[in-house]
Amino acid sequence: MGILKRLSLACAPVLARQTTLARQVRLLLAEALPELGAKSGAICAWERGGALTVCSSRGFSPELANRLRRTAQTPPACPGEHLGRVGWRLIKAGGRIDSGWPELDRLVGVMATQDQVAFWPLGWIDGAGLALVSFSKPPRWPAGFAQTAASFLGLALSNILLQRRAESRYEDYRRIFQNSQDMVYLSSRHGRWLKVNPAGVRMLGYESEEELLSVPDSAQAAYLNPEDRKAFMDAIEKDGFVKDYEVAFKKKDGTPIVVSITSQVRREEGQVVGYEGIIKDITPRKQAQAQAERERWLIASILEAMPVAVFVVDQHHRVIHWNRACEELTGTAKEQILGTTDTWQVFKRPPMVSLADLVVENDLERLNEIYASERLRRSPIADAWEAEAHFPDLGGRPKDLFFTAAALRDPEGDIVGAVEAILDFTDLKALECQLAESEALYRTLVEANREGIALHDGERFTFANRQFLDLFGMDSLMQAKGDLLELMAAGSQRSYLEWSRRLLEEGGASSEVFEGQGKRGDSVFDLELTAAPAAYQGKRAMLYTVRDVSYRKRMEEQLIRSERLAATGKLAFDIAHEVNNPLGGILTYAHLMAEDLGEENPLFATAEKIIKLTNRCKIIVRGLLDFAREDAPSKEALDLNQVLTEMVGLIEGHIILRNVEVVRDLDPHLPQFYGHRSKLEQVFLNMVINAAEAMEGKGRLELSTRHLPQEGEIRVVFRDHGPGIPEEVARRIFEPFFTTKARGRGTGLGLAISHGIIKQHEGRIELETAPGKGAAFTVVLPTGRPLISPLENHQRQAG
């Protein structure tokens, strides 16, 4: 028996096997290789374009099989051309090929290292194939056997691949039939369904195909109106087919549905025996179309009833809608404008440049060129523009109009028209002008007000006038804190919170005035605050009015001080009358005692000291009287250094000064000062005693005098190293009856009287102190006009 016949008989069972494609090709190799006397072999096939269809081998080492698969997976665009360049060849051991496919050439070279390799191109109906067969020793074949054997293998490969494709196509068609979401059917001409897919069964409301097919005249029964079946048959048999034929069906339960039929006739021996095709349930689409039609009618009705003028143009600029409000605004009837492109004429513009026209053209350059002067801007709506302009004559009178136009696009996004809406705000414009004038007037009133005014919406300040910002040292409202509490001085925050709480309890309507202190940078100032409820942007707000009362507070304090000084004067006047008589008696008895004792008596010095001190008391009482009466007793030329020295010598034995170190730094060039000696002694004495008491009788007291000729002043400084004076005490230090001494230790009149005496001498008393750093009282007395030129005096004042 010949080789080819044996080969054919061996391969026949393989071709009938039902298994995977790769396995079937390997089985083909398993049967063919022994008949060919081959050691190993492989078959590959590619579709047109190079897509790999199958690559199977038998007898190859794993490394060689993997290399073959990698090479087969990346072929040239047309692998058959490269295989044809080599042809049907038997490559001897050590031989090479040149196919133009380098990877394949190297693979064959590896296979032919020791063995001989048969290189057989295989043809099949939809592509190219290759068989590689290796032999340990040269095969003995008759002439022409290689091409015949290759053709046989190619035919077997084609048979396998076509069988697989037919099975695949059948499966595809079956899957399409089963999985189609539209009804696929076969029916007889006499009105009976022969075959219906699952989608058709569901569409007609049946549980199964068997149930549907069991209905007599099932196809005829599917029509809602029986006469529609006859009309369908006439239509399909006239042309042999129908496309998108719409008709009313009904389900099993009688529910009507609308379907679209695309079908053709089925013929046998030239006669129509039935119909086949696809039926779509278009009920949702029909319902959507009806809904869309209702919506179009509704939109048209809304546009017509709208009080805003609206017109619509298509992509050719023709007016397709012009509502009643547009007629009333422009004075142009819809009969005159519908179907025309004359909107530009209605608004007296250049041809084809209405806002809607340019939006249809999507011409941004001309939009900006023509409408820039009419406040053109993009609308928040996509593809829309806004503008506003004054029309001197529109519909018979001047009008101010706001108009906006938006592009209309189809589902693909192409512009198919534009809609323009126009709002007449002529009256509104006039009201805006009146409102602007009114707002400007009220803003001027608020900004010109000397009181600070601010509006707080419960979360932040929304408005503040310039005075309010200046009061609290702010440049802008952005610097304001979230609440007025944060602008209050620390000492006033608690009382402000209590005031705010009472204000809330009374509903914000209260006439109670808050008095406290506010912060301005690093300093504080006295303020008065009132509040009233207000409305801002639909929310409850509070309007605050703040005034700076620091100057008024100072004036009130000065008034109180003056009243207390006046009270001191009256008290001094009364004391003068009450004390003068006892002092006169003491002085008389002291003189008599001195005369009786004589100068040689040791007690005579004590009597002299009583006389001197009594005279001192009479001078002090007279000083009080002078302070009260504001008399002008005679002045004399005084050496203030001498007055200060004698005053210290007078009290240096006082118990309060025994442990005090008195340091003197007296200016030897001090000029004479014209004043009242006894009054100045009283001031100096009060300063020294107060300093010694502040240091509790121990410490260092510095006394100094200086002459400042450029300022025209004499300065007498009393500096102690005591604990210093707190700020709240320093502010009231010169008030009558104000004292920090224990009850019975002072009256609070010493510094008040001293202040009055120095003021009578046209001078002043300055205080420099800090807690823990002692205190320095400086008595400043004038010596005459400053010894400086007028220009220097002007520069000093300017600086």
Disulfide bonds with the S-S distance in Angstrom:
none
